[in-house]
Amino acid sequence: MKTNSPLISIITVLFNGEEYLEHATQNIANQIYTNIEYIIIDGGSTDKTIDIIKKYEENIDFFISELDKGIYDAMNKGIKKAKGKYIGLLNSDDYYEPDAIEIITNKINTQPDFDFFFGNANIINEYIQKKKLQKSVNHKNIKKDFSIIHPTVFVKKETYTKYGLFDISYKIAADYELLLRFYKKNCKFLYINKTITNFRDGGMSYYNKGSAQEQFRIHKEHTTLWNAYFAKTKLKIKELLQKIFKKLLGERKYHNLRYKYLYK
């Protein structure tokens, strides 16, 4: 293999993900860039997930199906198994642009000292069947908010080895904690102003129960107590506004409003 063709590991973690898994697997197999290791970590699915995995097993380099302690525990399992120089995490209901891995590796070849590469995503609102480009913003804002779209992120394997994996005590925001922790360690982030991932919003609540408390813990540990209270209060207000608008407008009008104003 040419030195300018580094192995890239893609990890998909899922539980009962039959609806979109086949598309995700085909998406990896059809990438323009081909030196890819594809890993699937399943949490013991009871639907047709395993059948789909067996159907495409020639495109899958490693697969395991067993109970885990949540999504971040499953991600940690995949990272430990990965052999690639850089690692991307792809949810089973998301998919990359056809040239996504090629874009990433081109940057790796020209900027090999960077620990993180990240870009933009198309956010797909499944409820109203609309798609809109969402740009990542300046990563230096990460101390205030989750300014990076995590499904677009590719992290150097040795960075995980050096600074640790996801903290599984967090059930919702461990991805934010990890990125903020690595940022504090002076890891180097590089923004690529191109669309990397298509991210399905799914119409679920944007502000998950427990998010505010986890944001408080993260900021208290990694930034300041002021940031911790500010982040918690902001999420609580957004959660309240979401409930009010959904009740007043109904689901469809709410999602159209969200699509128009939330995505930037």
matplotlib code that plots the C-alpha trace (Angstrom):
import matplotlib.pyplot as plt

x = [0.0, 1.3, 2.4, -0.1, -2.9, -3.2, -5.7, -8.8, -11.0, -14.8, -16.8, -20.5, -22.2, -25.9, -28.7, -31.7, -30.5, -32.0, -33.7, -30.6, -27.7, -27.7, -27.4, -24.6, -22.7, -23.1, -22.0, -18.7, -18.1, -18.8, -16.4, -14.0, -11.2, -10.7, -8.1, -10.8, -11.3, -15.0, -15.9, -19.4, -20.2, -23.7, -25.3, -27.1, -29.8, -33.0, -34.2, -32.7, -29.5, -27.4, -28.8, -27.8, -24.3, -23.9, -25.2, -22.4, -19.7, -17.2, -17.3, -16.9, -13.5, -14.6, -18.0, -19.1, -22.6, -22.9, -24.4, -22.7, -23.0, -24.3, -23.3, -20.0, -18.9, -19.6, -17.6, -14.7, -14.7, -14.5, -11.7, -9.7, -10.1, -9.3, -6.0, -6.3, -4.2, -7.4, -10.8, -14.3, -17.5, -20.6, -24.0, -26.0, -28.6, -26.1, -23.9, -20.9, -20.6, -19.0, -15.7, -15.7, -12.8, -10.8, -11.3, -10.1, -7.1, -6.0, -5.8, -4.1, -1.4, -0.8, -1.3, -0.1, 0.5, -3.2, -5.1, -8.6, -10.2, -13.8, -16.2, -19.8, -22.9, -26.2, -28.8, -31.8, -35.0, -36.8, -40.1, -40.6, -38.2, -35.9, -32.2, -30.0, -26.3, -25.0, -21.5, -19.2, -18.0, -14.7, -13.4, -12.1, -15.7, -15.8, -15.1, -18.5, -20.6, -20.5, -19.3, -18.1, -20.5, -19.2, -20.3, -17.8, -14.9, -11.8, -9.4, -5.8, -5.7, -2.6, -4.5, -7.0, -4.2, -2.5, -5.4, -8.1, -11.4, -15.0, -16.0, -19.0, -20.3, -21.8, -24.8, -25.6, -22.7, -19.5, -18.6, -18.5, -16.5, -14.0, -13.5, -13.2, -10.8, -8.6, -8.8, -7.5, -4.5, -3.6, -4.5, -4.6, -7.9, -8.3, -11.6, -12.4, -15.0, -16.6, -19.6, -18.5, -21.5, -25.3, -26.8, -30.4, -32.1, -34.9, -37.4, -36.5, -36.1, -33.1, -32.6, -32.5, -33.5, -30.3, -28.3, -28.4, -27.0, -24.2, -23.3, -23.0, -20.7, -18.5, -18.1, -17.5, -14.6, -13.1, -13.9, -15.4, -18.3, -19.8, -19.8, -21.3, -24.3, -24.7, -24.7, -27.2, -29.5, -29.3, -30.3, -33.1, -34.5, -34.2, -35.9, -38.8, -39.2, -39.2, -42.1, -44.0, -43.6, -44.5, -47.6, -48.6, -47.7, -48.0, -45.3, -45.2, -45.2, -42.7, -40.2, -40.6, -39.8, -36.8, -35.6, -35.8, -34.1, -32.2, -29.9, -27.4]
y = [0.0, 3.5, 5.6, 8.3, 5.8, 5.4, 2.8, 4.6, 2.8, 3.4, 2.2, 1.7, 1.0, 0.0, -1.9, -3.1, -0.9, -2.9, 0.1, 1.8, -0.6, -2.0, 1.5, 2.4, -0.7, -0.1, 3.5, 2.4, -0.2, 2.5, 5.1, 6.5, 5.9, 2.1, 1.5, 1.3, -1.0, -1.3, -2.3, -3.0, -3.2, -4.5, -4.4, -7.7, -6.9, -8.9, -7.6, -8.4, -6.6, -9.7, -11.1, -7.8, -8.0, -11.6, -10.5, -8.0, -9.8, -9.6, -5.8, -5.9, -6.4, -7.0, -7.6, -8.5, -8.7, -8.7, -6.7, -3.4, -0.6, 1.9, 3.6, 5.0, 1.6, 0.2, 2.9, 2.2, -1.4, -0.5, 2.0, -0.6, -3.0, -0.4, -0.7, 2.5, 5.6, 7.6, 6.6, 7.8, 7.0, 6.5, 5.8, 3.1, 5.7, 8.2, 8.0, 9.7, 11.6, 9.4, 11.3, 11.8, 9.5, 10.7, 14.3, 13.3, 11.3, 14.1, 16.4, 13.8, 13.5, 17.3, 18.0, 14.8, 16.5, 17.2, 15.0, 15.9, 16.5, 17.6, 19.2, 19.9, 17.8, 17.6, 17.4, 15.4, 16.0, 12.7, 14.1, 16.6, 14.9, 17.9, 18.3, 21.3, 22.0, 22.5, 23.9, 23.2, 26.4, 27.5, 24.6, 27.2, 27.8, 24.3, 25.6, 27.3, 24.9, 21.7, 23.6, 20.5, 18.1, 14.8, 12.4, 14.4, 13.9, 11.7, 11.2, 9.9, 6.5, 7.4, 10.3, 8.0, 5.8, 8.8, 10.7, 8.0, 6.9, 7.9, 8.4, 5.9, 7.6, 10.0, 8.6, 11.5, 13.9, 11.8, 12.8, 16.5, 15.6, 13.7, 16.5, 19.1, 17.0, 16.5, 20.2, 21.0, 18.7, 21.0, 18.4, 20.0, 20.4, 21.1, 22.2, 21.1, 23.3, 20.5, 18.2, 15.0, 13.3, 13.1, 13.0, 11.9, 14.0, 11.5, 14.0, 13.0, 15.5, 17.6, 18.3, 14.9, 14.4, 14.6, 16.7, 19.8, 17.9, 16.3, 19.6, 21.0, 18.2, 18.6, 22.3, 22.1, 19.6, 21.1, 24.9, 27.1, 26.9, 29.9, 28.0, 25.0, 27.0, 28.9, 25.8, 24.0, 27.0, 27.5, 23.9, 24.0, 27.1, 25.5, 22.3, 24.4, 26.4, 23.2, 21.8, 25.0, 25.3, 21.7, 22.1, 25.3, 24.5, 20.7, 18.3, 19.3, 23.1, 22.7, 20.7, 23.1, 26.0, 24.0, 23.2, 26.9, 28.5, 25.9, 24.7, 27.3]
z = [0.0, -0.9, 2.0, 0.9, 1.3, 5.1, 6.5, 7.8, 10.3, 10.3, 13.3, 13.4, 16.7, 16.8, 18.4, 16.4, 13.4, 10.5, 8.9, 7.7, 8.3, 4.7, 3.3, 5.7, 4.8, 1.1, 1.6, 3.1, 0.3, -2.4, -1.1, -3.7, -1.2, -0.7, 2.1, 4.7, 7.7, 8.6, 12.1, 13.4, 17.1, 17.8, 21.2, 20.9, 18.3, 18.1, 14.8, 11.3, 12.0, 12.2, 9.0, 7.2, 8.6, 7.4, 4.0, 3.7, 5.8, 2.9, 3.3, 7.1, 8.7, 12.3, 13.9, 17.3, 18.8, 22.6, 25.4, 26.3, 28.7, 26.2, 23.0, 24.3, 25.7, 22.2, 20.6, 22.9, 21.9, 18.3, 18.9, 20.7, 17.8, 15.1, 13.2, 11.1, 11.4, 11.8, 13.1, 12.1, 13.9, 11.7, 13.1, 11.3, 10.2, 8.9, 5.7, 4.2, 1.0, -1.7, -1.5, 2.3, 3.1, 0.1, 1.4, 4.8, 3.6, 1.3, 4.3, 6.4, 3.7, 3.6, 7.3, 9.1, 12.5, 13.2, 15.7, 14.5, 11.1, 10.9, 8.4, 7.6, 7.5, 5.8, 8.5, 7.4, 9.2, 8.8, 10.1, 7.3, 4.8, 4.3, 4.2, 5.1, 5.3, 8.8, 9.1, 12.0, 13.6, 15.0, 17.2, 19.6, 20.7, 22.0, 25.6, 25.4, 23.3, 21.2, 18.1, 16.1, 14.3, 15.8, 12.9, 10.7, 13.0, 12.3, 15.2, 15.1, 16.7, 18.8, 20.2, 21.7, 23.0, 24.6, 26.1, 26.6, 25.2, 25.9, 29.5, 29.8, 33.0, 30.5, 28.6, 26.3, 26.0, 26.3, 22.7, 23.8, 27.0, 24.9, 22.4, 25.1, 27.1, 24.0, 23.2, 26.6, 26.0, 23.0, 20.4, 16.9, 15.2, 11.4, 9.9, 6.4, 4.8, 2.8, 3.4, 5.0, 6.5, 6.1, 9.5, 10.1, 12.7, 13.0, 14.4, 18.0, 20.8, 20.2, 23.9, 25.5, 29.1, 31.1, 28.7, 30.9, 33.9, 31.8, 30.3, 33.9, 34.9, 31.8, 32.1, 35.9, 35.2, 32.1, 32.0, 34.8, 37.2, 35.4, 32.1, 33.9, 35.2, 31.9, 29.8, 32.1, 32.1, 28.4, 27.7, 30.2, 28.5, 25.1, 26.3, 27.8, 24.6, 22.5, 24.6, 24.3, 20.5, 19.9, 22.0, 20.3, 16.7, 16.5, 15.3, 11.6, 12.1, 14.9, 12.7, 9.8, 12.2, 13.6, 10.2, 9.2, 12.2, 14.1, 11.4, 10.3]

ax = plt.figure().add_subplot(projection="3d")
ax.plot(x, y, z, "-o")
ax.set_aspect("equal")
plt.show()
